[in-house]
Amino acid sequence: MSRFIPGNAITLLCNGAQYFPALITAIDRAHASIFLETYIFAADTTGFAVAAALSAAARRGVAVHVLIDGYGSKAYSDAPLLNGMRSAGVRVALYRPDVFRNVWRRTRLRRQHRKLVVIDGATGFIGGINVIDDLHTPRHTPPRIDFAVCVKGPVLAQMVSATNRLWNIVRLSSPTERLPAAIIVAASTQPAGDLLAKVEVRDNFRNRNSIEYAYLAALRNAQHHVTLASAYFLPGQRFRREMLDAAKRGVRVRLLVQARTEYALLNWASRALYGQLLGGGVEIYEYTHSFLHAKVGSIDDAWATVGSSNIDPFSLLLAREANIVVRDAAFARELREEVDALVLKGATQLAQNTWSERSLATRALHWTTYGVVRAMVAFFAFGARDYRT
């Protein structure tokens, strides 16, 4: 796990409406290097606007590195969007683009799911927002709900290290693409604020459990309230135990999940766990107003995290993820209040008695799919023995 670093300024950004103007402004001011990692880089209005800013930066001599997941952006991997950036001098790399050649390859679901940007070693962005329109949500008119942060200060050193390392891993593992070495600009060491923060990355080597352990430690020390929002929720045994233990000792534990069924198998499997959590005093809310894509947490108005990692085995066990963890009362309170507003305006609370009265067929569906998901995790996450389902 990473260490906390003092002296940072961290600004919460809600949805693409706040995130993309800040991102494009920072790109327009870049003078040396840009690293941008995303799971999806869509060929829509937002995607072309970000691509135009990156291309303009490359033309004026900035070393621009863009890393996109080969599965998440499969529909755009050879489209004019990326080719246009390449023509402008942007260094574009795809993470595991050979995902479709062998569906039973154990590494198939080990995706690049981080949403992380570092500009000139002086400004960073991290969160759950892909490069895609807020309104790019089928069957939903209101905008997608998501969060990111703008980061300034010494903690950027951890972000610079993460982006540089992954770029060079992809470069060395894809010799046919002839990607150049990363152009690194050292992170600023000057204090930019007074926030204590660290960046936790998850990979399949040295940092297999870093994000999960950060959550577990915070839950274990919770005294008053826990607020979690996760688009996809299927935690392991330890995570559930810490939530239930917190509720047992009087902590108010609230969980906000999406009501929309995007991936049916994961959605049904998650519901197999709701009875245990509701019975143990955990409050569960389903967000119905639009598509919830958030992956955030706030505990005791003292600890908070914003990032790309869902609380499910695919994020906690398989994908490359990145979360920022902040120890600051004002920031944690601001994040909690944003989630509170979502609960108040667009969520429905699940009642324990209603949930316990589900039909036998519904319960069988939930537990059968839970077993299927466990089997998938066991197969695709071979060797990740620390995740206890």
VEXRO-893081 format. One line per 3 residues: number of its first residue (from 0); their letters; for each residue x, y, z of C-alpha. Coordinates in Angstrom, 2 decimals. Layout:
BEGIN
NUM) A) X:Y:Z ~ ...
This chain:
BEGIN
0) MSR) 0.00:0.00:0.00 ~ 1.08:3.58:-0.63 ~ 1.92:6.09:2.07
3) FIP) -0.03:9.26:2.80 ~ 1.61:12.47:1.59 ~ 0.75:15.94:2.98
6) GNA) 0.45:19.25:1.18 ~ -2.11:18.55:-1.54 ~ -5.04:20.41:-3.09
9) ITL) -7.86:18.14:-4.24 ~ -11.01:19.39:-5.95 ~ -14.09:17.18:-6.28
12) LCN) -15.59:17.12:-9.78 ~ -19.14:15.83:-10.24 ~ -19.98:14.25:-13.57
15) GAQ) -18.51:15.07:-16.95 ~ -20.12:18.50:-16.86 ~ -17.47:19.58:-14.33
18) YFP) -14.72:17.13:-15.25 ~ -14.23:17.64:-18.98 ~ -13.97:21.47:-18.99
21) ALI) -11.32:21.22:-16.25 ~ -9.50:18.44:-18.12 ~ -9.47:20.24:-21.46
24) TAI) -8.31:23.48:-19.84 ~ -5.40:21.65:-18.21 ~ -4.51:19.95:-21.52
27) DRA) -4.54:23.32:-23.29 ~ -2.01:24.63:-20.75 ~ 0.35:21.64:-21.02
30) HAS) 3.90:22.36:-22.18 ~ 5.90:19.16:-21.64 ~ 4.01:15.87:-21.20
33) IFL) 0.55:14.36:-20.83 ~ -0.40:10.86:-19.74 ~ -4.06:9.86:-20.13
36) ETY) -5.37:6.40:-19.22 ~ -9.00:5.41:-19.73 ~ -11.10:2.32:-20.16
39) IFA) -13.40:3.93:-22.77 ~ -12.47:6.66:-25.24 ~ -15.73:7.13:-27.14
42) ADT) -16.15:8.62:-30.59 ~ -18.81:11.08:-29.45 ~ -18.89:14.84:-28.87
45) TGF) -16.86:14.61:-25.67 ~ -14.38:12.13:-27.13 ~ -13.67:14.31:-30.15
48) AVA) -13.32:17.42:-27.95 ~ -10.74:15.72:-25.72 ~ -9.00:14.24:-28.78
51) AAL) -8.80:17.69:-30.37 ~ -7.18:19.14:-27.25 ~ -4.67:16.27:-27.07
54) SAA) -3.86:16.61:-30.78 ~ -3.30:20.34:-30.45 ~ -0.95:19.71:-27.52
57) ARR) 1.03:17.17:-29.56 ~ 1.35:19.59:-32.48 ~ 2.90:22.23:-30.22
60) GVA) 5.52:19.75:-29.03 ~ 3.98:18.20:-25.91 ~ 4.72:14.49:-25.49
63) VHV) 1.18:13.09:-25.31 ~ 0.64:9.48:-24.19 ~ -2.84:7.94:-24.40
66) LID) -3.47:4.41:-23.10 ~ -6.87:2.87:-23.85 ~ -8.19:-0.54:-22.93
69) GYG) -8.47:-2.88:-25.90 ~ -11.84:-4.22:-24.77 ~ -13.46:-1.13:-23.30
72) SKA) -12.76:0.88:-26.45 ~ -13.01:-2.01:-28.93 ~ -15.60:-0.17:-31.00
75) YSD) -13.25:2.80:-31.50 ~ -9.83:1.10:-31.73 ~ -9.40:1.70:-35.47
78) APL) -11.80:4.62:-35.90 ~ -10.91:8.11:-37.19 ~ -10.89:9.30:-33.57
81) LNG) -7.68:7.46:-32.66 ~ -6.15:7.65:-36.11 ~ -6.61:11.40:-36.05
84) MRS) -4.72:11.64:-32.77 ~ -1.94:9.42:-34.12 ~ -1.63:11.64:-37.19
87) AGV) -1.20:14.66:-34.92 ~ 1.67:12.96:-33.07 ~ -0.22:11.57:-30.07
90) RVA) 1.30:8.31:-28.83 ~ -1.72:5.99:-28.65 ~ -1.44:2.50:-27.14
93) LYR) -4.05:-0.21:-26.63 ~ -3.98:-2.38:-23.52 ~ -4.42:-6.09:-24.36
96) PDV) -6.01:-5.58:-27.79 ~ -5.89:-9.34:-28.48 ~ -8.76:-10.00:-26.05
99) FRN) -10.96:-11.62:-28.71 ~ -8.47:-14.19:-29.98 ~ -8.96:-16.63:-27.12
102) VWR) -12.07:-16.27:-24.95 ~ -10.74:-18.78:-22.40 ~ -7.41:-17.07:-21.81
105) RTR) -7.08:-16.52:-18.06 ~ -5.91:-12.93:-18.54 ~ -8.93:-12.03:-20.68
108) LRR) -10.72:-10.08:-17.92 ~ -7.58:-8.35:-16.61 ~ -8.41:-4.99:-18.11
111) QHR) -6.98:-1.48:-17.90 ~ -9.86:0.14:-16.01 ~ -8.01:3.17:-14.56
114) KLV) -9.11:6.72:-15.37 ~ -5.98:8.66:-14.62 ~ -4.39:11.78:-16.14
117) VID) -1.10:13.50:-15.32 ~ -0.11:16.77:-17.00 ~ 3.39:18.23:-16.71
120) GAT) 3.80:16.50:-13.35 ~ 1.83:19.43:-11.91 ~ -1.85:18.62:-12.43
123) GFI) -3.60:15.28:-12.19 ~ -7.08:13.83:-12.52 ~ -8.29:10.55:-11.09
126) GGI) -11.73:9.01:-10.69 ~ -14.34:6.91:-12.42 ~ -15.14:9.05:-15.47
129) NVI) -14.34:7.62:-18.89 ~ -13.90:9.82:-21.95 ~ -17.55:9.63:-22.96
132) DDL) -20.59:11.91:-22.96 ~ -22.62:12.07:-19.76 ~ -25.72:11.44:-21.87
135) HTP) -24.19:8.42:-23.59 ~ -26.42:6.16:-21.47 ~ -28.88:3.96:-23.40
138) RHT) -32.46:4.10:-22.10 ~ -31.65:6.96:-19.70 ~ -32.24:10.64:-20.40
141) PPR) -30.67:12.21:-17.28 ~ -26.85:12.32:-17.27 ~ -24.68:9.54:-15.89
144) IDF) -23.64:10.00:-12.24 ~ -19.90:9.81:-11.61 ~ -17.05:11.52:-9.78
147) AVC) -13.42:12.49:-10.30 ~ -10.95:14.83:-8.63 ~ -8.37:17.34:-9.79
150) VKG) -5.11:16.89:-7.90 ~ -2.21:19.25:-7.26 ~ 0.68:18.72:-4.88
153) PVL) 3.33:16.16:-3.91 ~ 0.96:13.16:-4.17 ~ 1.30:13.57:-7.94
156) AQM) 4.60:11.71:-7.62 ~ 2.62:8.52:-7.03 ~ 0.50:9.21:-10.11
159) VSA) 3.54:9.95:-12.28 ~ 5.16:6.70:-11.19 ~ 1.99:4.71:-11.94
162) TNR) 1.42:6.13:-15.42 ~ 5.07:5.84:-16.44 ~ 5.32:2.24:-15.23
165) LWN) 2.19:1.06:-17.03 ~ 3.13:2.81:-20.28 ~ 6.50:1.09:-20.33
168) IVR) 4.95:-2.29:-19.47 ~ 2.63:-1.97:-22.46 ~ 5.48:-0.74:-24.67
171) LSS) 7.75:-3.66:-23.80 ~ 4.97:-6.23:-24.14 ~ 3.87:-4.92:-27.57
174) PTE) 7.11:-4.72:-29.61 ~ 5.25:-4.72:-32.94 ~ 3.59:-1.40:-32.11
177) RLP) 6.99:0.29:-31.72 ~ 5.81:2.60:-28.98 ~ 8.39:5.13:-27.78
180) AAI) 9.59:5.22:-24.19 ~ 7.60:7.43:-21.86 ~ 8.65:11.07:-21.67
183) IVA) 8.65:11.71:-17.94 ~ 8.37:15.07:-16.22 ~ 9.16:14.90:-12.52
186) AST) 6.22:15.63:-10.27 ~ 6.16:18.90:-8.39 ~ 7.25:18.55:-4.77
189) QPA) 5.89:21.94:-3.72 ~ 2.87:21.96:-1.38 ~ -0.32:23.07:-3.10
192) GDL) -2.69:22.74:-0.14 ~ -3.04:21.07:3.24 ~ -4.72:17.76:2.41
195) LAK) -3.24:14.38:3.31 ~ -3.66:11.94:0.43 ~ -2.30:8.86:-1.30
198) VEV) -2.95:7.04:-4.56 ~ -3.63:3.31:-4.43 ~ -3.25:1.35:-7.66
201) RDN) -4.32:-2.26:-8.11 ~ -2.46:-4.63:-10.40 ~ -1.78:-8.36:-10.57
204) FRN) 1.73:-8.25:-9.18 ~ 2.80:-6.11:-6.22 ~ -0.48:-4.31:-5.53
207) RNS) -3.07:-7.05:-5.80 ~ -5.13:-6.03:-2.75 ~ -4.14:-2.41:-2.15
210) IEY) -7.53:-0.79:-2.79 ~ -9.47:-3.48:-0.95 ~ -7.15:-3.24:2.06
213) AYL) -7.59:0.55:2.14 ~ -11.37:0.08:2.34 ~ -11.08:-2.66:4.96
216) AAL) -8.87:-0.57:7.25 ~ -11.25:2.38:7.02 ~ -14.31:0.21:7.72
219) RNA) -12.57:-1.41:10.68 ~ -11.97:2.01:12.25 ~ -15.37:3.53:11.44
222) QHH) -17.16:4.99:14.47 ~ -20.15:7.00:13.22 ~ -21.15:6.53:9.60
225) VTL) -20.08:4.79:6.39 ~ -21.34:5.94:2.99 ~ -20.41:3.86:-0.06
228) ASA) -21.52:4.27:-3.67 ~ -20.56:1.55:-6.13 ~ -22.00:0.91:-9.57
231) YFL) -21.22:-2.80:-9.25 ~ -21.23:-4.40:-5.81 ~ -20.20:-7.98:-5.10
234) PGQ) -17.69:-7.88:-2.23 ~ -15.78:-10.77:-0.75 ~ -16.30:-12.27:2.67
237) RFR) -13.90:-9.95:4.50 ~ -15.49:-6.83:3.06 ~ -18.99:-7.96:4.01
240) REM) -17.82:-8.89:7.50 ~ -16.32:-5.44:8.09 ~ -19.56:-3.77:6.93
243) LDA) -21.64:-5.96:9.23 ~ -19.27:-5.53:12.17 ~ -19.46:-1.76:11.75
246) AKR) -23.27:-1.86:11.71 ~ -23.27:-4.14:14.79 ~ -21.26:-1.64:16.83
249) GVR) -23.71:1.18:15.98 ~ -22.17:2.70:12.87 ~ -24.72:3.79:10.26
252) VRL) -23.67:1.93:7.12 ~ -25.27:3.03:3.84 ~ -24.72:1.57:0.39
255) LVQ) -25.86:3.18:-2.88 ~ -25.95:0.92:-5.93 ~ -27.46:1.27:-9.37
258) ART) -30.97:-0.02:-10.04 ~ -30.34:-0.42:-13.74 ~ -29.48:-3.93:-14.92
261) EYA) -26.52:-3.44:-17.25 ~ -24.76:-6.78:-16.75 ~ -27.51:-9.19:-15.75
264) LLN) -25.25:-11.90:-14.33 ~ -23.42:-9.53:-11.98 ~ -26.63:-7.70:-11.09
267) WAS) -28.44:-10.90:-10.05 ~ -25.40:-12.28:-8.22 ~ -25.10:-9.08:-6.17
270) RAL) -28.67:-9.46:-4.98 ~ -27.83:-12.80:-3.41 ~ -25.93:-10.85:-0.72
273) YGQ) -28.53:-8.20:0.05 ~ -30.48:-10.31:2.52 ~ -27.43:-10.85:4.73
276) LLG) -26.51:-7.17:4.65 ~ -30.03:-5.89:5.26 ~ -30.46:-8.37:8.09
279) GGV) -27.26:-7.07:9.67 ~ -28.40:-3.45:9.67 ~ -26.81:-2.18:6.45
282) EIY) -29.01:0.31:4.57 ~ -29.14:-0.37:0.81 ~ -30.42:2.18:-1.70
285) EYT) -30.91:1.63:-5.44 ~ -30.38:4.69:-7.63 ~ -33.25:4.86:-10.10
288) HSF) -33.05:8.38:-11.54 ~ -30.29:7.70:-14.06 ~ -27.23:5.52:-14.59
291) LHA) -24.98:5.40:-11.50 ~ -21.32:4.86:-12.42 ~ -19.76:6.18:-9.18
294) KVG) -17.09:4.38:-7.14 ~ -16.66:6.48:-3.99 ~ -16.71:6.20:-0.22
297) SID) -16.81:8.53:2.79 ~ -16.29:7.38:6.38 ~ -16.79:9.47:9.54
300) DAW) -16.23:12.72:7.60 ~ -12.54:11.94:7.97 ~ -11.65:9.44:5.24
303) ATV) -12.73:9.41:1.62 ~ -11.88:7.72:-1.64 ~ -12.67:8.48:-5.29
306) GSS) -11.54:6.23:-8.10 ~ -12.18:3.65:-10.77 ~ -12.57:0.57:-8.56
309) NID) -15.98:-0.93:-8.00 ~ -16.52:-3.12:-4.95 ~ -16.68:-6.34:-6.93
312) PFS) -14.22:-9.11:-7.83 ~ -13.60:-7.80:-11.34 ~ -12.22:-4.53:-9.92
315) LLL) -10.74:-5.85:-6.68 ~ -9.20:-8.94:-8.24 ~ -8.71:-8.64:-12.00
318) ARE) -8.49:-5.13:-13.43 ~ -5.90:-2.39:-13.16 ~ -7.54:0.28:-11.01
321) ANI) -6.58:3.56:-9.34 ~ -8.20:5.34:-6.38 ~ -7.15:8.39:-4.45
324) VVR) -7.61:8.19:-0.68 ~ -7.97:11.45:1.26 ~ -7.84:12.12:4.99
327) DAA) -9.60:15.46:5.34 ~ -12.83:16.35:7.11 ~ -14.05:18.96:4.64
330) FAR) -13.41:16.82:1.56 ~ -14.98:13.70:3.10 ~ -18.01:15.73:4.17
333) ELR) -18.41:17.25:0.71 ~ -18.32:13.83:-0.92 ~ -20.80:12.38:1.58
336) EEV) -23.19:15.27:1.00 ~ -23.07:14.66:-2.75 ~ -24.02:11.02:-2.20
339) DAL) -26.69:12.10:0.32 ~ -28.25:14.27:-2.39 ~ -28.33:11.33:-4.80
342) VLK) -30.03:9.16:-2.19 ~ -32.57:11.87:-1.40 ~ -33.48:12.78:-4.98
345) GAT) -33.18:9.58:-6.96 ~ -32.90:6.43:-4.84 ~ -35.24:3.83:-3.39
348) QLA) -34.39:2.13:-0.10 ~ -34.68:-1.66:-0.01 ~ -36.82:-2.88:2.89
351) QNT) -35.63:-5.92:4.79 ~ -39.08:-7.49:5.12 ~ -39.83:-7.06:1.40
354) WSE) -36.49:-8.54:0.48 ~ -36.94:-11.55:2.74 ~ -40.28:-12.28:1.05
357) RSL) -38.80:-12.88:-2.39 ~ -40.14:-15.90:-4.23 ~ -38.23:-19.17:-4.18
360) ATR) -37.61:-18.82:-7.93 ~ -36.09:-15.35:-7.46 ~ -33.83:-16.53:-4.67
363) ALH) -32.74:-19.51:-6.75 ~ -31.88:-17.18:-9.65 ~ -29.79:-14.92:-7.41
366) WTT) -27.84:-17.73:-5.76 ~ -27.33:-19.64:-9.01 ~ -25.85:-16.60:-10.71
369) YGV) -23.76:-15.94:-7.61 ~ -22.29:-19.42:-7.99 ~ -21.62:-18.82:-11.69
372) VRA) -19.82:-15.55:-10.96 ~ -17.72:-17.26:-8.26 ~ -16.73:-19.92:-10.77
375) MVA) -15.79:-17.28:-13.34 ~ -13.69:-15.45:-10.78 ~ -11.95:-18.66:-9.75
378) FFA) -11.09:-19.38:-13.38 ~ -10.05:-15.94:-14.63 ~ -8.36:-14.89:-11.37
381) FGA) -6.31:-18.03:-10.97 ~ -3.61:-17.39:-8.39 ~ -5.39:-14.54:-6.59
384) RDY) -5.86:-16.51:-3.40 ~ -6.43:-13.58:-1.06 ~ -9.97:-12.83:-2.31
387) RT) -12.45:-14.75:-0.17 ~ -15.94:-15.02:-1.59
